[in-house]
Amino acid sequence: MAEKLKTALLQAELVWEDPEANKEYFQKEINSLSQDVDLIILPEMFTTGFSMNAEKLAEEHQGPSFRWMQKMASEKDAAITGSIITSEKGHFYNRLYFVFPDGTSQKYDKRHTFTLAGENEVYASGSAKLIVTYKDWKICPLVCYDLRFPVWSRNTEDYDLLLFVANWPAPRVHAWDVLLQARAIENMSYCIGVNRVGRDGKDLDYVGHSAVYDSLGKQVSPKQFETVFTKEVVLEKDHLKQTRTQLRFLQDRDSFTVH
C-alpha cells in the first residue's frame, strides 16, 4: 500500500490556442521533476486555454495530445492528468484524462459547463462521476466549474483525494480559495486545485492560487503563488486515517439521492 503520494502541480501561463507550444513547455517542466513523483496535474484545457473555438481545436478521443500524455507518463513512470478539448460522436467535450504510467487511462467529461462563458452552448455535459484507484489511493478528478457544486463532489465513495483542474479567472479567485478549502473539510479528503496564470485570448486575467489542502482544510502547499511554478507536494495516508478515526463526519453524513 502506498502510504504517501507525491503530487506535482504545474501552474502555467498557457499560450492561447497553441497546443504545440503548451506541450513543449509542459514537457520541459515534467522532465525537470524528481524521479519519485507519482502524479502530475496540469490545468484545464492545458493545450489551448479556455477556448470556445472547439471546431478548430478539438482532437478526436485519445488523439495527439492524449498520446503525448501517454508518452510523458511512460517516460516519467508517473500518472498524469489534465483536460483537453475533445470531439466524439458529433459532440465536443471538455474531457479530463487520467493516464497511468503503463499507458492505460480513464476519462471524465466536465459535468458542469460554465454558462457565464457560453461553455454550455459549445460543449456537451458529462453524466458520470469518476473515481480512479491509483497506488491504493482513491482519487476523484473534476474540472473547474464543478468546484461550485458540493453535491457532485460529495464523498460517498470514501475517496482520499479530490482534485480540480481549472482556468479560474482573477475576479473570482477568492471563491476559488474558499471553495477548495471547503471541499477538503466537508469531504474529509485532500483537495488539490491546479489553475493557470497570465492573460488569455479573451483578455481575462488568471492569478493561479493552485493549492493543496489537507482533510482539515489546512493549506499544505506554498501560499498563493501568482506566477508560473511547478511544485511537488507529498500527501500522507496517515493524516487521513488519523482524522477520519477521530472525527467521523463521513459516517455521520446525511443520506439522500440526487435525481
C-alpha positions as CSV (number, residue, x, y, z in Angstrom):
1,M,0.0,0.0,0.0
2,A,1.3,3.4,-1.0
3,E,1.2,5.4,2.3
4,K,2.4,8.5,0.5
5,L,1.6,10.1,-2.8
6,K,3.9,12.7,-4.3
7,T,2.0,15.1,-6.5
8,A,3.3,17.7,-8.9
9,L,1.2,20.9,-9.5
10,L,2.1,22.6,-12.8
11,Q,0.7,26.2,-12.8
12,A,1.5,27.7,-16.2
13,E,0.8,30.7,-18.4
14,L,-0.9,29.0,-21.3
15,V,-0.3,30.0,-24.9
16,W,-3.6,30.8,-26.4
17,E,-4.9,28.1,-28.8
18,D,-1.4,26.7,-29.4
19,P,-1.2,23.1,-28.4
20,E,2.3,22.5,-29.6
21,A,3.8,25.5,-27.7
22,N,2.0,24.4,-24.5
23,K,3.0,20.8,-24.7
24,E,6.6,21.9,-25.3
25,Y,6.5,24.0,-22.1
26,F,4.9,21.2,-20.1
27,Q,7.4,18.6,-21.4
28,K,10.3,20.7,-20.1
29,E,8.6,21.1,-16.7
30,I,7.8,17.4,-16.5
31,N,11.3,16.4,-17.4
32,S,12.6,18.6,-14.5
33,L,10.5,16.8,-11.9
34,S,12.1,14.5,-9.4
35,Q,12.2,10.8,-10.2
36,D,9.9,9.7,-7.4
37,V,6.9,11.9,-8.4
38,D,3.7,9.8,-8.6
39,L,1.0,12.1,-10.0
40,I,1.4,15.1,-12.4
41,I,-1.5,17.6,-12.5
42,L,-2.0,20.0,-15.5
43,P,-4.6,22.8,-15.7
44,E,-7.9,22.6,-17.5
45,M,-7.7,22.8,-21.4
46,F,-3.9,22.8,-20.9
47,T,-3.1,22.7,-24.6
48,T,-5.3,25.7,-25.6
49,G,-6.5,27.8,-22.7
50,F,-10.3,28.0,-22.0
51,S,-11.4,28.4,-25.6
52,M,-14.9,28.1,-27.1
53,N,-13.3,27.5,-30.6
54,A,-13.9,23.8,-30.4
55,E,-14.5,23.3,-34.1
56,K,-10.9,24.4,-34.8
57,L,-9.2,23.0,-31.8
58,A,-10.9,19.7,-30.9
59,E,-9.0,16.5,-31.1
60,E,-10.5,13.1,-31.5
61,H,-10.8,10.9,-28.5
62,Q,-7.3,9.7,-27.5
63,G,-5.9,12.0,-30.1
64,P,-2.4,13.6,-30.4
65,S,-2.4,15.4,-27.0
66,F,-3.7,12.3,-25.3
67,R,-0.8,10.3,-26.8
68,W,1.6,12.9,-25.7
69,M,0.2,12.4,-22.1
70,Q,0.9,8.7,-22.5
71,K,4.4,9.4,-23.6
72,M,5.1,11.7,-20.6
73,A,3.5,9.2,-18.2
74,S,5.7,6.4,-19.5
75,E,8.9,8.4,-19.5
76,K,8.3,9.7,-16.0
77,D,6.8,6.5,-14.7
78,A,4.0,8.6,-13.2
79,A,0.3,9.2,-13.7
80,I,-0.7,12.5,-15.5
81,T,-4.0,14.3,-15.6
82,G,-5.5,17.4,-17.2
83,S,-8.3,18.3,-19.6
84,I,-8.3,18.7,-23.4
85,I,-10.9,19.9,-26.0
86,T,-12.2,16.6,-27.4
87,S,-14.6,15.6,-30.2
88,E,-16.5,12.3,-30.1
89,K,-19.7,11.1,-31.9
90,G,-20.6,14.6,-33.1
91,H,-20.2,16.3,-29.7
92,F,-17.5,18.4,-28.2
93,Y,-16.3,17.7,-24.6
94,N,-14.1,19.4,-22.0
95,R,-12.5,16.0,-21.3
96,L,-10.2,15.2,-18.5
97,Y,-7.9,12.2,-19.0
98,F,-6.2,10.3,-16.2
99,V,-3.3,8.5,-17.8
100,F,-1.5,5.8,-15.9
101,P,2.3,5.1,-16.3
102,D,1.5,1.9,-18.4
103,G,-0.5,4.0,-20.9
104,T,-3.9,2.9,-19.8
105,S,-6.4,5.7,-19.0
106,Q,-9.7,6.8,-17.7
107,K,-11.7,9.8,-18.7
108,Y,-14.1,12.3,-17.1
109,D,-16.2,14.8,-19.1
110,K,-16.9,18.0,-17.3
111,R,-20.3,17.8,-15.7
112,H,-21.0,21.5,-15.1
113,T,-20.3,23.5,-18.2
114,F,-19.7,27.2,-17.4
115,T,-22.8,29.1,-18.6
116,L,-21.3,32.6,-18.0
117,A,-18.8,31.9,-20.8
118,G,-21.2,30.0,-23.0
119,E,-19.4,26.7,-22.5
120,N,-22.8,25.0,-22.3
121,E,-23.6,26.1,-25.8
122,V,-20.4,24.5,-27.3
123,Y,-19.6,21.5,-25.1
124,A,-21.8,18.6,-24.0
125,S,-22.0,17.9,-20.3
126,G,-20.7,14.7,-18.8
127,S,-23.0,12.5,-16.8
128,A,-20.7,10.2,-14.8
129,K,-18.5,10.9,-11.9
130,L,-15.1,9.2,-12.0
131,I,-13.2,7.6,-9.1
132,V,-9.7,6.5,-10.0
133,T,-7.7,4.0,-8.0
134,Y,-4.0,4.6,-8.3
135,K,-1.3,3.3,-5.9
136,D,-4.0,2.4,-3.4
137,W,-5.3,6.0,-3.4
138,K,-8.9,6.7,-4.4
139,I,-8.9,9.9,-6.5
140,C,-11.9,12.0,-7.7
141,P,-10.8,14.3,-10.6
142,L,-13.2,17.2,-11.5
143,V,-12.9,20.3,-13.7
144,C,-13.1,24.0,-12.7
145,Y,-16.8,25.0,-12.5
146,D,-17.6,21.6,-10.8
147,L,-16.0,23.2,-7.8
148,R,-19.1,25.3,-7.1
149,F,-21.4,22.2,-6.8
150,P,-20.8,20.3,-3.5
151,V,-23.3,17.6,-4.1
152,W,-21.5,16.5,-7.3
153,S,-18.2,16.2,-5.4
154,R,-19.8,14.7,-2.2
155,N,-17.6,12.0,-0.8
156,T,-19.9,9.0,-0.9
157,E,-17.1,6.8,-2.2
158,D,-14.6,7.4,0.6
159,Y,-12.1,8.8,-1.8
160,D,-8.7,10.1,-0.5
161,L,-8.1,12.9,-2.9
162,L,-10.4,15.4,-4.7
163,L,-8.7,17.4,-7.4
164,F,-9.8,20.2,-9.7
165,V,-8.0,21.3,-12.9
166,A,-9.1,24.8,-13.9
167,N,-8.9,28.0,-15.8
168,W,-10.4,30.1,-12.9
169,P,-10.1,33.9,-13.6
170,A,-8.7,36.5,-11.2
171,P,-12.0,38.4,-10.4
172,R,-13.4,35.3,-8.7
173,V,-10.2,33.9,-7.2
174,H,-11.4,34.4,-3.6
175,A,-14.2,31.9,-4.3
176,W,-11.6,29.5,-5.7
177,D,-9.6,29.7,-2.5
178,V,-12.6,29.4,-0.2
179,L,-14.3,26.6,-2.1
180,L,-11.2,24.4,-2.4
181,Q,-10.7,24.6,1.4
182,A,-14.4,23.9,2.0
183,R,-14.4,20.9,-0.3
184,A,-11.5,19.4,1.7
185,I,-13.2,20.0,5.0
186,E,-16.6,18.7,4.1
187,N,-15.3,15.6,2.3
188,M,-12.5,14.8,4.8
189,S,-10.1,14.4,2.0
190,Y,-7.1,16.1,0.5
191,C,-8.1,18.6,-2.1
192,I,-5.9,19.9,-4.9
193,G,-6.7,22.7,-7.3
194,V,-4.4,23.5,-10.3
195,N,-5.2,26.7,-12.0
196,R,-3.3,28.8,-14.7
197,V,-1.8,32.3,-14.7
198,G,-1.4,35.0,-17.3
199,R,-3.9,36.5,-19.7
200,D,-5.9,34.5,-22.3
201,G,-7.1,35.4,-25.8
202,K,-10.3,37.0,-24.4
203,D,-8.2,39.4,-22.2
204,L,-9.2,37.5,-19.0
205,D,-6.5,37.5,-16.2
206,Y,-5.6,34.5,-14.2
207,V,-3.6,34.6,-10.9
208,G,-3.2,30.9,-10.2
209,H,-3.6,30.2,-6.5
210,S,-3.0,26.5,-7.2
211,A,-3.0,24.8,-3.8
212,V,-3.2,21.6,-1.7
213,Y,-5.4,21.4,1.4
214,D,-5.5,18.5,3.9
215,S,-8.6,16.9,5.3
216,L,-8.9,19.6,8.0
217,G,-8.7,22.4,5.5
218,K,-5.1,23.4,6.2
219,Q,-3.1,24.5,3.2
220,V,-0.1,22.3,2.9
221,S,1.4,23.9,-0.2
222,P,3.1,27.3,-0.6
223,K,0.8,30.2,0.0
224,Q,-0.9,31.8,-3.0
225,F,1.8,31.8,-5.7
226,E,0.5,34.0,-8.6
227,T,3.3,33.3,-11.1
228,V,4.3,30.3,-13.2
229,F,5.5,27.5,-10.9
230,T,5.9,23.7,-10.6
231,K,5.6,22.5,-7.1
232,E,5.8,19.0,-5.6
233,V,3.7,18.2,-2.6
234,V,3.5,14.9,-0.7
235,L,0.2,13.6,0.6
236,E,0.1,11.1,3.5
237,K,-2.4,8.4,4.2
238,D,-1.6,8.6,8.0
239,H,-3.1,12.0,8.1
240,L,-6.4,10.8,6.6
241,K,-6.5,7.7,8.9
242,Q,-6.0,9.8,12.0
243,T,-8.5,12.5,11.2
244,R,-11.2,10.0,9.9
245,T,-10.8,7.8,13.0
246,Q,-11.1,10.8,15.4
247,L,-13.7,12.8,13.5
248,R,-16.4,10.6,12.0
249,F,-18.0,13.2,9.8
250,L,-18.2,10.9,6.8
251,Q,-20.1,8.2,8.8
252,D,-22.4,10.9,10.2
253,R,-23.3,12.4,6.8
254,D,-26.9,12.7,5.7
255,S,-28.2,10.2,3.2
256,F,-30.1,11.4,0.2
257,T,-30.5,10.6,-3.5
258,V,-30.0,13.2,-6.3
259,H,-32.4,13.0,-9.2
